[in-house]
Amino acid sequence: MAMTFDPFRELDRVAASLLDAQRGPRFMPIDLHKEGDHYVLSADLPGVDPGSIDVDVDGQVLTIRAERTARGDDSVTWLARERATGSFLRQLNLGDGLDTEAISAHYDNGVLSVMIPVSERAKPRKVEVMSGQRTENVQPEVTA
């Protein structure tokens, strides 16, 4: 397989990586859906060390941080290196009615899944309707 060197493509790649490094933390794509009585947030974090993932809840703000480090093998000659390394960050404002104390997270196959349960008091509930005659204490009026 013959590989050709394109200096302009290489220049574009280097410029993009330098600009990326100056921008700070990278954006992580997420999916969010409701399943029963909890929300499920799925964040793509392929190649991230699970120990570098940090999920915080501060008030109503959910913050996800992760770090992907570059492979530090000096004996390798890179032909292409397009996977982003560095810090990843995502913050979401959580609405009312969520049980922020019971949020849990699991990382598997490059996907971080965060379970966000709905609080008990925010769940729909039935109100019992009583039937029959209401008895009230009615005092007769006395006229003088």
C-alpha positions, -999 to 999 in steps of 0.1 A, spaced: 0 0 0 16 33 -11 11 63 10 16 98 -4 26 128 16 5 159 11 22 189 28 -10 210 27 -30 184 44 -3 180 70 -2 218 75 -40 219 80 -38 191 105 -11 208 125 -29 241 125 -62 225 136 -44 207 164 -28 239 176 -61 258 175 -78 229 194 -51 230 221 -57 267 226 -95 263 229 -94 244 261 -116 214 270 -132 196 240 -169 190 236 -182 155 242 -213 143 222 -242 131 243 -276 114 239 -303 119 265 -336 100 268 -362 91 294 -366 55 304 -394 48 329 -389 70 360 -353 81 352 -333 99 325 -303 83 308 -274 104 296 -249 86 273 -216 104 265 -192 91 239 -157 89 255 -138 63 235 -102 56 246 -106 75 279 -91 60 310 -121 53 333 -100 66 362 -99 101 346 -137 104 344 -152 128 370 -190 133 374 -200 161 398 -234 175 408 -233 210 423 -267 223 430 -286 218 398 -255 216 375 -242 182 363 -205 183 352 -187 156 334 -149 158 329 -126 133 313 -90 131 300 -77 112 270 -39 111 269 -18 106 239 1 74 234 37 81 244 56 56 223 86 73 208 95 43 187 64 48 166 63 68 133 28 82 130 12 82 96 -21 97 107 -31 110 142 -66 124 141 -81 112 174 -83 142 198 -64 140 231 -67 163 261 -96 173 284 -132 168 276 -159 188 295 -197 189 294 -221 207 318 -259 204 320 -284 223 340 -307 198 358 -343 209 362 -364 206 393 -380 173 402 -348 152 398 -332 132 426 -297 145 425 -287 124 455 -293 92 436 -275 99 403 -252 70 393 -227 65 364 -212 36 346 -185 35 319 -185 6 294 -171 2 258 -162 39 255 -196 51 266 -204 68 299 -240 62 311 -253 85 337 -287 76 354 -307 105 367 -338 95 386 -369 115 389 -377 124 425 -406 108 442 -425 140 448 -422 149 410 -437 116 399 -473 116 388 -496 102 414 -533 93 417 -555 112 441 -582 90 456 -617 103 451 -641 97 480 -677 91 473 -708 94 495 -723 122 515 -700 145 533 -711 150 568 -706 185 582 -716 199 615 -742 225 607 -755 246 636 -791 257 633 -796 295 633 -813 308 664 -835 339 660 -844 360 689 
